[in-house]
Amino acid sequence: MSLHGAPQPPRSCLDRARSPTTLGELDTMRARAWQEHGVAVLPVTDITDPWLRQAITNEATRRWGRRQGGMHHGR
């Protein structure tokens, strides 16, 4: 509870009051990551070629380990 007229607590990126990121915001961040850093962020489920999807999944698993939770394609 706060007193009337009291200053607001400082804002933080850790504040849980923020609404979830929208799909449009995520797409904007993906574009910026590509344009500024050369990092491509692709949802694996969006890759339609099975061979390419598996190759990307294998490389990500090699670098960062198996995914925790979520859908595992082919399992």
C-alpha positions in Angstrom: 0.0 0.0 0.0 1.3 3.5 -0.8 0.3 6.8 0.5 -1.5 9.3 -1.7 1.1 11.5 -3.4 4.0 9.3 -2.5 6.6 8.7 -5.3 6.2 5.7 -7.4 8.8 2.8 -6.9 11.5 2.8 -9.5 10.8 1.0 -12.8 12.9 -2.0 -13.6 13.2 -4.5 -16.5 12.6 -7.1 -13.8 9.1 -5.7 -13.1 6.6 -8.4 -13.7 3.8 -6.0 -14.5 4.8 -5.8 -18.1 2.5 -7.7 -20.5 4.0 -10.5 -22.6 5.8 -9.7 -25.8 3.6 -9.8 -28.8 4.3 -11.8 -32.0 4.9 -8.5 -33.8 7.4 -7.3 -31.2 9.2 -10.7 -31.4 9.4 -10.4 -35.2 10.8 -6.8 -34.9 13.5 -8.1 -32.5 14.4 -10.9 -34.8 14.8 -8.5 -37.7 17.0 -6.2 -35.6 19.2 -9.1 -34.4 19.7 -10.1 -38.1 20.4 -6.6 -39.4 22.6 -5.4 -36.5 24.4 -8.6 -35.4 24.0 -11.2 -38.2 22.1 -13.5 -35.9 19.1 -15.3 -37.4 16.3 -16.3 -35.0 14.1 -18.9 -36.7 11.4 -20.9 -35.0 12.3 -24.5 -35.9 8.6 -25.2 -36.6 8.6 -22.5 -39.3 11.3 -24.4 -41.3 9.4 -26.5 -43.8 12.2 -28.5 -45.3 12.7 -31.6 -43.1 16.4 -32.0 -43.9 17.2 -28.3 -43.1 15.1 -28.4 -40.0 16.9 -31.4 -38.7 20.3 -30.0 -39.5 19.5 -26.8 -37.6 18.1 -28.8 -34.7 21.3 -30.9 -34.6 23.6 -27.9 -34.6 21.6 -26.1 -31.9 21.7 -29.3 -29.7 25.4 -29.7 -30.3 26.1 -26.1 -29.2 23.6 -25.6 -26.4 22.3 -29.1 -25.4 18.9 -30.6 -25.6 15.8 -28.4 -25.2 14.0 -28.5 -21.8 10.3 -28.9 -22.3 8.3 -27.8 -25.3 7.7 -29.9 -28.4 10.4 -32.2 -29.6 9.9 -32.8 -33.3 9.9 -36.5 -34.1 9.7 -37.7 -30.5 
